[in-house]
Amino acid sequence: MPVLPLIDLMILIAWASLVSAFVQKGLRLALASNFTVLGLTPYDFVLCSGVSLLLALALAARVWVKAHEPKVIHTLHRAGHGAQPVETLPDFPDPRPPERRAASGRS
C-alpha cells in the first residue's frame, strides 16, 4: 500500500481541522455564544490538527529513511564497516567458554 496518499490525507485533515477551528472561533466571537460542533471546541480542532501533522511527518520520515537505507548500507560497506561485528556491550565479558567462542567464528 502506498504511503504518500495517506500522508496527503493526514495533511488535508490537519488543514480542514485548522479551518474549522478558525471558523468556529470567529463565529464564537461574532455571535457571542458558546456552541460546539459535535462537542468539539476550537481548541480540540487545533489539537487534532497538530496530531495529524505530527503523524504525517512521522510517516514521511519513515518513508525517507526506508528509501535511503540501501545507500547508507552501501556506503558503510565500502568504508569497511560492513564485515565487522558490532559489539554492543564492550565492557561485558563473553560468558561462553573459550572453546565455544572459537567454534562460532568470533573471538
N, C-alpha and C positions, 0 to 999 in steps of 0.2 A: 504494500500500500504506500503510495507516495505521501510524503510528509508535508511538502510545500503547500498543498491546498488546505491542510489542517492549520498550518501557520497563518495563512491568509485569513482563514475563518476566525482564528483567535484574535487577530488584529482587527478584523471587522467587528467582532463582538465588543472589543475594547472601545473602539471609536463610537459605536452605537450606544454603549453604556455612558460614555462621557457626554454625548449629545443629549441623551435623555436626562442626565443629571443636570446639565445646564438649563434645559427647557423647564424641568420641574422646579429648579431653584428660581428661575426667572418668574414662573407663574406664582410661586410662593411669595416672592417679593412684590409682584404687581397686584395680586389679589388679596394679599394679607390674610391668607387662610392656610392652614396646615392640612395638606392632603398627601396621600401616598399612592403609588402605583403598585398594586399587588403587595402592599405592606412594605415596600422598599422606599427609603428616603434617598435624597441626592447623595448623601454620604455612602450609602450602600452601593449605589451605582458606580461611584468613584472607586470604591474598594474592588468591585467586580472588574472594573476596567484595569486596575493595577495588577490584579491576579492574572487576568487574561494576557496582558502584555508580558508579564514575567514568564508565564508558561510558553508563550510564543518565542521569547528569547531563549529559553532553555531548549526548546525543540530545535531552533535554528543553530544553537551552539553544538548540539549533538550531531546534527547533520554535517556541520562544518568539520568537526573533529573526525567523524567517520570518513568523510571524503578525503581528508589529508593524512589519515593514519598510514596508508601504504607508503607515502612519500617519506614520512618520518622514520618508519621501519627501515626503508631502503637506505636512507642517509646514515642511520646508526650502524647498519650492516657494513656500509662502505667505510665508515670510520673505524671499524674493527671492534665494535661493542656488541655485535650480534652473536658471536660464538662464545662469549664469556658468560658463565653463570652469574646470576645476581645473588649476592649474599645479603640476606635480609637482616640477619642479626649477627654483626661481625664480632661482638664480644661474647657470644654464646658458644661454648664448645659443642662439637658434634657428639651427640650421645651414642652413636654407633661405635662398635668396636673397630679397631683399625683394619682387621681383615675384611670386614663387610664394606668399609669405605673404599678399599681398593677394588673390590668387585663391582661397585656401582659406577666406576669411572671417574669419580670425583675424589679429590684428595683433601 
